[in-house]
Amino acid sequence: MSDHDFHVHGPHDHAVEHASHDGNDTFASRIAVMTAILATCGALFSFEGGTFQNEALMYKNEAAIKKTEASDQWNFYQSKSSKQNMAELGQVLTQGEQRDRYVSEIERYKTEKADIKTKAEGLEQESKDADHHSEEAMHQHHRWAQAMTAIQVSISLAAITLLARRRWLAWTSVAVAGIGLVVAGLALMHI
């Protein structure tokens, strides 16, 4: 625009002006709104997927820690078994007071081993439980990722719809978004 209120329209200005009055603008507006809603859903699905992925990793880490602690207990159990075996050998090879001392050591080792075994088995069970929780959380992560993928495909189809101006593509985009929403519903129900 010049200082003397003389204005020359360029071809782009003319196309934009006509597009704002054209009936196809409502089509584009609807697709744009749908895309914004899908992007919002996608962000939520991505957040949920990330949350479950982090949870799965934390449970997997806990399972590894418990497994290591159980292994330590089993090593301790083996050590007590070796000491018990030595005391049993001492019991066979000695007599009198020394033999009685070995008998009491054998009983002490049996009691200690029972406690250690109980603790080791408990730690192994905790490891299995944490592994199970990790697998459940990872399944949930995969569900949210599947839902997010469907939403991303739907958004891509919406972009193509705007370029091609084909209503069937819009309906295809809506259908794929519907699939994403169904998968997200399955994730919400932990299926």
N, C-alpha and C positions, 0 to 999 in steps of 0.2 A: 504494500500500500504506500502510495506517495504522500507528500505533504499536502497535496491539493485534492484529496479524496478521490483520486482516480485509482481504480482497482482492476487488475487483470487477473482472471482466474487461470490457473494452470490445469492441465488435464487431471492431475491427481485431486485437486480441490473439487473439481466438477464430479469426479467419481465418488468421492467421500460424501459430497452433498446429496447425490442421488441414492447412495447406499443408506443414508439415514432416513430417507423417505420411502425406500423400497420395502415391499412386503417380506423379502427375504431377511431383512434385519431382525425380525422377531425370531426367525429360525436360528440365526447366528446368536442372538441374545440367549435363547433357550439352551443352545448347545454350550455357550460360555458359562451359564449358570450351572448347568449339569456338570461341566468340567470342574468348576470350583467346588461343588459339593463332593464330587468324586475325589478330588485332591485332598479335601478335608478328611474324608473317610480313609483315604490311603495313608494320610499322616497318622491317624489314630491306629490303624491296623499295624503300621510300621512300629509305632511306639509299643503296642502290645506284644508284637513279635520280638522286639528287642528286650522287653522285660522278661519274657519267658526264656529267651536265650541266655540272658544273664543268670536267671534262676537255675537253669540247667547246668551252667558252668559252675556255679557255687555248689550245687549238690554233688556234682562230679568231683570237685576238689575235696569236699567233705568225705566222700566215699574213699578217695585215695588216701586221705589222712587216716581214716579209721582202719583201712586195710593195712597200712604201715604199722599202726599201733598194735593191731592184732598179730601181725608178723613178729613184732618185737616180743609180744607175750608168748607166742609159740616158741620163739628162740629161748626165752627164759624158762619155759616149760621143759624144753629139751635139755637145758642145762641142769635143771633139777632132776630130770630123769637120769642123766649121766651120773650125778652125785648119788642118787638113790642106788643105781647099779653098783657103784663103787662101795657103798655102805653094805649092800647085800653080799658082795664079794668078801668084804672085811668080816662080815658076820660068819660066813662059811669058814674063813681061814683062821679065826681067833676063837678064844674061849674065855669064860669068866667075865670079869668086869668089863673088859674091852669089848667083848661080844655084846653085852647088854647095852653098851653105849651105841654100837652100830644099829641095834634093834630100834632104839629110840630115835636115832637119826632117820632110819627108814620110815618110821611112822610120821615123823615131822615132814619129810620130803613128800610123802603121799598126801598129807594135808595141804601143804603148800602148792603142790601140783594141781590138786582139785580146785583150789581158789584161782590159780593162774588160768586153768582150763576154762573155768566159768567166765572169767574176765575176757579171755581171748575169743570165746564163742559169742559173747555179748558184743564185742567190737566188730566181729565179722558180720553179725546180724545188723548192726548199725550201718556198716558199709553197704550191705545189700539193700537196706532201706533207702539210703541216700542215692544209690545207683538207680533204684526204682523211681524215686522222685525226679531224678535227673532225666530219665527216659520219658516220664510223663510231661515234664516241662518242655523237653525238646519236641515232643509230639505237638504240643500246643504252639510252640514256635513255628513248626512247619505248617500248621493250619493257618496261622496268621500270615505267614509268608505266601501261602497259596492264595489267600484272599487278597493280599496286596498285589500280587502278580496279576490277578484278574482285573483289579481296579486300574492298574497301569496299562494293561491292554485296552481296557475300555476308554481310558483317557486318550490313548493313541488313536483309537478308532474315531473318537469324537473330533480329534484334530483333522483326520482324513475326511470326516464328514463335512467339516467347514470348507475344506478345499474342493471337495467333489460336489457338494450341495446335493447329496443323495439321502433321501429320508430312510431308505432301507439300511444304510450305514448307521444312521442315528439309532434305529431300533436294534441293530446288532450291538452297538455300543451299550445300549440300555440292558440288553440280554446278558452280555458279558459282565456288566456291573452287577446285575442280579445274581449271577453265579458267585461273584465275589462276596456279595452280602450273605448268600446262603452259607458259604464256607466260613465266613466270619461268625455267623450264627452257630455253626457247628463248633467253632473254637470257643465261643462263649459258653456252650453247653458241655465243654470238655469231651467232645466226641472225636 
